């Protein structure tokens, strides 16, 4: 650790949130510019910290999104295509939740559970999304293993190319869990803080179902 | 940030190119020059400044100068030929806009502010 890392320990730790490439190139310069700003007698120190604090989250988000976008450029077509299709397939569920909330209904009282056709769609669509994305993911992992000779876990953690497929599959799975467990949705579909702070009642409610 | 190559540059991007048109500068000098040029209207944080610098370097509008300073944290940046051309194109647009505004008598021939005409 050098001088400026000692001077701004929190800020230098927060810089770790930037993508590695950006951090390597610019983190030292960012520490230096912060030091320059704070050392400049013409500047108000509080205003400098406020400016830096407001700038930081926006900048980190932007760089992470840029980095993810750059990573996605190299993502195989089938992985992107299936993820996009998956997003469309899980969207109706969220649309119903939005529509329900517009009419002041909670999830457990949604019209979804009483309309067979809608219910069937909501089971079939997320299931297709899961299958499509798991299939694409397996194909990609297989090809990566052949190319790099690395293990599956290493490949998945080293690259963000698999993230969209994994995210869509997880969302699809979560929807199916809610759809099949809808009898107990009202036990967990309310205010999560309340439900966590009243764990006993929540568990009792789940047991009764 | 500078992806809209056919359109106008975003203000921060333009300000950095404009500030580098006089001489190569390091980060803090750039920040000060931008604040001076914009009369304090553009105030960048470290993240916004280096985010734009990164984009400009990728677009080959600016480049890092060969390492000269004894402080490795102070990297100097300068305009490339492509960056200078882009800046000139931008200034030409502004020049045309000012000329049009003068022809329409929205501003005086010297420096002035837009007048409200109902």
Contacts between the chains, C-beta under 8 A, distances in Angstrom:
chain1	res1	chain2	res2	distance
A	4	B	73	7.4
A	22	B	50	7.9
A	22	B	54	6.6
A	25	B	54	7.2
A	26	B	50	4.3
A	26	B	53	7.6
A	26	B	54	6.8
A	28	B	72	7.0
A	28	B	73	4.7
A	29	B	27	5.4
A	29	B	50	6.4
A	29	B	73	5.7
A	29	B	74	7.7
A	29	B	75	5.9
A	30	B	27	8.0
A	30	B	46	4.2
A	30	B	47	7.1
A	30	B	50	5.8
A	31	B	73	6.9
A	32	B	27	6.9
A	32	B	28	7.4
A	32	B	71	7.4
A	32	B	73	3.7
A	32	B	74	6.3
A	33	B	27	4.5
A	33	B	28	5.1
A	33	B	31	6.7
A	33	B	46	4.8
A	33	B	49	7.1
A	33	B	50	7.9
A	34	B	46	5.7
A	36	B	27	7.8
A	36	B	28	3.9
A	37	B	28	7.1
A	37	B	31	7.6
A	51	B	43	6.3
A	51	B	45	5.0
A	52	B	45	5.3
A	52	B	46	6.3
A	52	B	47	8.0
A	54	B	45	6.8
A	55	B	44	7.4
A	55	B	45	2.4
A	55	B	46	6.6
A	55	B	47	4.6
A	55	B	48	5.4
A	56	B	45	7.0
A	56	B	47	5.7
A	58	B	47	6.9
A	58	B	48	7.3
A	59	B	45	6.9
A	59	B	46	7.8
A	59	B	47	2.5
A	59	B	48	5.8
A	59	B	50	7.9
A	59	B	51	5.4
A	60	B	47	7.0
A	62	B	47	7.9
A	62	B	51	5.9
A	63	B	47	7.8
A	63	B	51	6.2
A	63	B	54	8.0
